[in-house]
């Protein structure tokens, strides 16, 4: 375990946006605060799940794509147990489910947009950009 931590410390990750340690901690605290306020009565185990999720995203979410993959592998090796990400999975594809108090893969409904619903829901301001957008949507909806 100690050698794994040393490996993590020695690994040089590349950040998409340069951040200092204070900003990383601030991101972690903000994420945890937001997650805890989203769940009325989290169990102790779910608080660990939320911390694991928030820490992975606060640190790993700022990394470039290659570093993020390496970070996820190291993260899963360091933090194993019932309240961590499922082993061998992509940690970036999980979200907390506040009802079941666990990490789940989100099930998104397919996006469907008709021209009629688009024009009804979006207020358009007349102009050349609007005409270009409407022409693009018309083209896409016909194909």
N, C-alpha and C positions, 0 to 999 in steps of 0.2 A: 504494500500500500504506500509506503514511504517512497519507494522507487518510482511508483506511478505519479505521485505528486511532484517529484523532482523532474520527471519527464514533462509534465504539464508546464512547470515553471520554466524549463529550458526551451520549450517549443516557442518559436517566434511566429506569432500569428500576424497576419496582415489585416489591418483595419480598413474598411471602405472609407470611413471618415475618422480622422485622427481624434482620439479621445483620451483624456487623462483618467486616472483612477477614481477621482472624485465624481466625475460624470457617470462612470460605470456604476458606482455605488448609488448615486442619485437615481439612475434609471431603475436599478434593482428595487430600491425602496418605493419608488412611484408605482412600479408594476405590482409589487406585493400589496401595497395599499389599495390599489384599484381592484385587484382580485379578491382581497378579503372583504371589501365593501360590496362586492357583487354576490357574495355568498353569506346569507343571514347567519347560519350557525354551522361553521365548518368544524368537522371533527379534527382531532389532533393529527390523524393520519393524512387527512386532506390538506391540512396546513403545510405538511411536509411536501405533498405533491405540488401545491401552489408555489412553495419556495423553490423547489427543483425546477419547475416550469419557468418561473420568473428569472431565476439566476441564469438558466440556459439562454433565455432570450435577451436578457440585459447584457450578457457578455458576448455570446455567440452571434446574436442578431446584428452586431456592428461589424462583423468580420466579412472579408471578401469570400467569394464562393468556395475556393479551394481550402481556405483556412476554416471555413464553417464546417466542411465535411470532416476534416481532421479533428476539429474541436468536438464534434458530435461523437466521434469514435472514442476519444479520450474521456469525454464526459460520461459516456455509458460504462466505461471500465471503472472509473472512479466512484460513481454513484450507482451502486447496484442494490436492489432490495425491492420490497413490495411497494414502496412509495416513490419509485423512480420510473423512468421511461422503460417500456418493454424492451428487453434485450434483443438486439439484432434489427431493431426498427429504425426508421428515420425520425429522429426526435423533433424535427421541424414540422412534421405532419400531424401533431397532436394538439388538442386544445382541452382545457379543463371543462368538464361537464358538472355544473353545480348541483344538478338533481341527483345524479348517481355518485357524486363526489369522487370522480376518477378522471384519468386522462383518456380521451377518446379521439378517434379519427372523425373529423366533421363530415356529416352527410349533407351536402349542399344540393338543393333542388336545382334542376336544370334551368338555366336562364332562358326565358322566352319573352320576346318583345315584338309586338306587332306595330305596324306603322300607325294604326289608329290609337293604340295605347300610348305610344311614344309621343305623338303630337298632343294628346290629351294631357299627359302628365308633365311635359316639359314646356314651360313658357318660352317661346322663341321671340327674340327681338329681331325685327326685320333688318337685314343688312347682307352684304356679300358673304360674310362668314356663315351666316344662318343658311343662306341658299346653298352654299357648298356642303354644309352638314346634312341638310335635307336631301340633296342629290346623292350624297354618299349613302345615307340610310335607305333611300329608295333603291339604289343599286344593290346594296347588301341584302335587302329584304326580297328582292326578285331572284337572287342567286342562292 
